[in-house]
């Protein structure tokens, strides 16, 4: 969301460190103090020749969709909005593995999507591209379940075109609020108002057997994990590191940018971040899936090289890469760059040049 340039700087500094430490990507925090999307776009275009790629962060919805689409259209370097695409990639990875545990298929289940902001709009678009039928998605925001018959939908055509487009595609029958949206669904993805209490325990009892819930609001999820368990939810993920199954963008953007930059891709397509999702899921699967382990942690270092390779190969396949390398070359390149970055940090800490946190 729109937290302002000064408040956003520490976030960007921390993210730059994660880019380097996890992906071997040099990143510079650049704060642009404007709320006008066209001014923002113009500034980014002016500084773009300095960089190999642009990561957008904390831009309020729905302006973020316009900014991303415009910059992707006008620049010949990759532009990525992590609040949208990064969240969608790691969420999809968790869904893929969660479904393997419960024995269900992506294209045969019902989804309830709680909150229709940047993250979940991009997730819906990603799910559709990944093969989920539009009729199998129920989305709900503060005004109720999204469908073509809702009175405010026509006004969205100009103010929020992506939300308008999705409203015309998905569910055209169900009405009501969160309770009605959740009923008889297999997977519930919430990225909405922090809880607890945004999602009631009794509502979850109406989900299908072996249900999956990701309550991604921070700092407090929409419902506490133990309450969801008491309601019969089989697999639960949150955005927090102190609970199992952390659905965290940091598993995505370092490796995705590593692979994108290694082949000098012109853009990051939706298919590239879907490829990243399947790569992230594969690392957890190789280590052994459990109800409390459906995605890797940031300590599973191989995830970043694995997804970098998958993203780069997809860029080559789609014709947006300027360099063509083999799978082995890509993996070894990513692994080496990440190893050097990580060991450099450790060496600086060892010699006291980077002080340990107290």
N, C-alpha and C positions, 0 to 999 in steps of 0.2 A: 504493500500500500504506500500511499504518499506520506512519508514521515519527514520530509524536508531534507535539504542538503547537509546541514550541520549534524543532525541526528543520524543521517545515513552514513557519514564518513567512517565512524568506527566499524560499522557493518562491512563496508567495502574494503577496509584495511584487513579485517579478519578474513574476508573472502579471498583477497589477494594472496594471503599466506596459504590458504587451503589450495588455491590454484597451483602454487609452487610446490608445496610439500606433498600433495597427493597426485598431481598431474605433471609436475615438471614444467609448468607453464608460467612464464613471467607475466605478471599482471600489475597494472597501475590503477589505483582508485582515482576516479575522475568525477567530481561532483558538479552537476549543472544546476544552478539555482534559478530555475524557471518552472512555472506550471503551464506554460504555453507549449503544446506539443509540437507546433511547427518551428518555434525557436529552438526547442530541444533537438529536433531532427536536423536543423541547419548546423548547430554546433557540432553534433556528432559527425556529420558529413565533412565539416572543415578539418576535424582532427583525425579522421579515418585513415589518411595516408600514413600516419605514424604507426598504425597497429595492424596485426595480422587477423584480428577478430574483435568483436564488440560483445560484451556481456551486459545486458540491461538488467537493472535491479530496482525494485521498490518504486515502480511507476503505477499510479492508481488506475484501476479498471473504470471505464472501458478505454481510456486514452492509450493504455499499454498496447492494445491490439492494433490501433491505428499507427502508433510509433513503430512497432515491430514490422508490420506489413510494409510500411513506407520505406524504412531503411533496408529491408531485404530486397525491395524492388530497385532501389536506387544505388546501392553499394555493391561492389564486386568482392567484398570480404564477408565472412560469415557474421551474422548478427543473431543473437540468441537472447531470449528473455527467460531467465531461470525460474522466476515465479510461475510462469506458464509451463514451458517445455521441460524444465528440470523436474518439477513436481510431477508432471505427467509421466515422465520416463521411469522414475523410481516407484511411483504408484503402480504403473503397469507391471513392473518387475515383481512387485509383491503379489499382485493379483495372479500373475502367471503361476507362481509357485504355490500360492494358497490354493488355487484350483487343483493343482496336482495332488496336494495332500487330501483334499476332500473328494477327489475323483469326479470333477465336473469339467465341462468344456467351455471355453470363452464364448463361443458363438451360440451356446444353448442355455445361457443363464440370464436371469433378470438382475439389472443394476438399479440401485437407488442412489442418486447423487444429491447430497445435502450441501447447499451453498452453490451459487452459480456465478462466482467471480472468476478472476483470471485463471486460477489453477484448475478449477473444475470445468470451465468452458474448454480449455485446452485438452483436459483429460477426455472429455466427451468426444471431441474431434479425433483424438488419438485412438480411442476405443473403436470408433466407426472405421477408421483406417486399418485397425488391427483385426477387423472382421466381426465386430459385434453388430447385430441387426439394430437399426434405429428404434424399432418398436420395443426392444428389450431394455430401453433406458428411460427411467423416470427421474426427472430432476426437479428440485424444489428450492425456491428462494424465499425471501421474507414476505413475498406476496402470495405464496402458494405454489402448487405444482405448475411447472412450465408446460403449457400446451397452446396450440394455435387459437383456441377459443377464448383465452384470457383477454380481458379488455385492454390491457396495456401493451399487448404484443405489437400492434401496428406501429406504435410510437418508437419501438426499438429499432426499426429499420434504419433510422438515421442516427440515433444516439448510441446504439450498440449492435452493429450489423451481425456480428458473429452469434450473439445471443438470439437475435431474431431468426437467423438462418437455422440454428439448432432447434428453436421452438417449433419451427415448421416441420422439422424432420422427425423428432422423437415423439413419444407418447402423445396421442391425440384424444384420449378418452378419460384417463384418470384425473380426478380433481381432489383438492384438499390441501393438507399441510404435511409436515414431516411424518406424522404417524401414518397417514394414508400412503405416502410415497414409499415408506419402508415395507409395508405389508406385502407378503408373498414375493419378496426379492431374495436373491442368493448372496449378493455382494452389496454392501453399503459403503460409500466413500463420502466422508464428511470433511469439508474444508470451509467452515463457516464460523459462527460465533463461538468463542471460547466458553467452555462449560465451568463446572459440571452442570448438567441439567438441560443442555440444549437438546440432547437426545434422551428420552426417558427410557428406563429399563423395561417398562411394560410394553413399549412399542416394539422393542427388539424381539419379544417373544412371538411376534407375528411374522417373523422372517421364516424362510424355508429352512429345512434341516441342514445342519453343517454349514451354517452361514459364516460369512467373512465380513468383518467391520474394520475400516481404517478411520480413526477419529484423529484428524491431522491438525486441529487447531492448537496453537501455542499461545501462552505457556501452559494452559490447562485444556486437555482434550474435551470434546463435546460430551463425553461420558467417561467415567473412570473405567479402566480395563477390567477391574474385578467386578464391577456392576454388570458390564457386558457379559462376562463369563457366567455370572449368576443367571442372566437372562437366556443362556444357552448358546451364545455365540462361540463358534469353534475356534476361529483364528482372529486375533485382534492385533492391529498395528496402530501406532501413534507417531507423533512427530518428536517425541522425547527420547533422550538417550538413557534415561533411568528406567524405562520400560522395555520389554522385549519387542522385537520387530519395529525398530525405528525407521520410519519412512522419511529419509533425510536426503535433500538435494545434493549433499556433499558426496554421495555415492555416484552422482551423475556427472555434474559439470566438469570436474577435473579431467576425467577420462574422455568425455565427449569432445572437449576442446583439444586434448592431446591428439586424438585421432584426426580431428578436423584439420588441425594445423600441420600434421605430419604429411598430409597429401595436398596441402594448400587448397583446400576446398573453397569454392566460391560462396557457398551458403551451407546452412544446416537444415536439411529437409525434415519433414515429419517422419519420413521413413528412416532417417538416420537416428533419430532419438528412439524410435521403436526398436531398431537394431540394438541400440544401447540397452534398452530394457531387457531384451532377451539375453544379452550377454551378462548383465548383472544377475539375472535369475539363474543362469547356468552355473555361475560361481558358487552360489548358495547350494544349488542342487548337488554339485560335485562334492561338497563338504558334508552333505546329509541333511535333508529337510526335516524339520520338526514344526510342531504347532507354534513354538516360540522362536523359530529360526527360519524365516522365509526369505530374508534378504541378507546379504553380507553386512558386516560391520566395516568401519573405516580401517580397522586393523587387518582386514583381509586384503593385503596389498595387491594381490594378483587381479582383483576386480578391475582396477584402473587400466592396466595393460590390456586386459581381455576386452573391455568395452571400447578402448581406443582402437583396437584392431577391427572390431566389428563395425564401428562407425566409419572408419577409413575405407574398409572394403565396400560398404554400402555407398559411400560417396563415389568411389570408382565405378561401381555398377551403374549408378544413376547418371554418370557423365558430368558430375560437378567437381571432380578432383583434377587438379593441374599436374599431379604426379601419380604415377601408377607403380605400386610396389606389391610384392607378394605378401601373403599372410605371415610367413615367417619373418620377412624383413620388417614388416610393420610391428609385429609383436616385440621383436628384439630391440627395435628403435625406441618404442614407447617404454619398455622395461628399463633400458639403459638410462634414458632421460629422467625417469622417475627415481631410479636408484641414485643417480648423482645428486638430484635435488634433495632427496631424503637424507643421504649421508652427509651432505654439506651442512644441513641444518643440525644434525646430531654432532658434527665436529665443532660447529660454532657454539653449541650449548656446552659441550665437554670442556672447552677452553674458556668458558665464562663470557664469551662475546654476545651470546644471547642468554639472558638470565632466566632461570627457572621461576615459574610462578610460585608465589608463597601461599 
